[in-house]
Amino acid sequence: MAPQKTITTAAWIGLGLMGLFWGGSFLAIELMLRDMPFETLVALRVSGGAIALWTYVFLARLDLPRSPKIWLAFLIIGGINVAAPFSFISWGQQYITSSLAGILNATTAIFGPLVAALLFADERLGARKLAGVILGFFGVATIIGLDAIRAFDLTSAGQMALIAASLCYAFGAALARMHLTDMPLEVSAAGMITGAAVFMVPATLVNNGWPQFATFSPTTLGAWAYVSIVSTGLAYLLLFRVIKSAGSGNATLVTLGVAPVSVILGAVVLGESLAPSTYLGFAFLALGLLVIDGRLLRRIRGRKTA
């Protein structure tokens, strides 16, 4: 049996920072949607992130890959792991609150171990992880509720869009581990974000034309800087480090930290509130993620045997 990937202290620090960075992105997206269509938002986000990352790559004089296969991987993985989920999230947030979007984004940590178990021998899905996944799905069902299925509307569609984004992240993280971790991490991140820009920039120019920067408020410009530099550039640098050391399934645990940050910011800045069932569902989801990780269970067992 292949040695299993574990989460080191450095990886946990990376997960914590990514949780903060990505938790804030839902608020920033909510603010940007007031001034632009979702396609323009995503195009600006990935373009700004790509510029920031390539600036670092060239200043650091890092070697660039020469194989056409690597550049093709940048394009494909950028589409799956960045362009698609960013688009699903931004579209979905037109119809649901930033707080709920952050909570539903936590389903990435449920789908991530499932996908990783199918593809990697060192990230198998044992009984404990399977139990955690089941708890997570129960939490998702509680959050969405039967009413969303019975009376499917744009709010329901917005929730489904966030679930679709989580699936994209799960598959994208696995593909990134397969193809993009054997080179400088900064190059991997820059290439992948650029691949996303190749999809999103033409799409927004065709659908919405050139962005009307003169009409953007200072708040919108600040939110754009945040999602580009912090929650795209810096966050994806950290993501590749965590994937390389802890595995793609473990890396998706970051979404456990994203949700509380998005809920707090949504409540404090936007005055958002959530139904009690949403918090109950997140409790099940969080419990499932803790079971998947297993550290808390091991500590409890250790105390009982001590």
Salt bridges, closest charged atoms under 4 A:
ASP122 OD2 - ARG177 NH2 2.66
GLU123 OE2 - ARG177 NH1 2.68
ASP147 OD1 - ARG150 NH1 2.92
GLU186 OE2 - ARG241 NH2 3.68
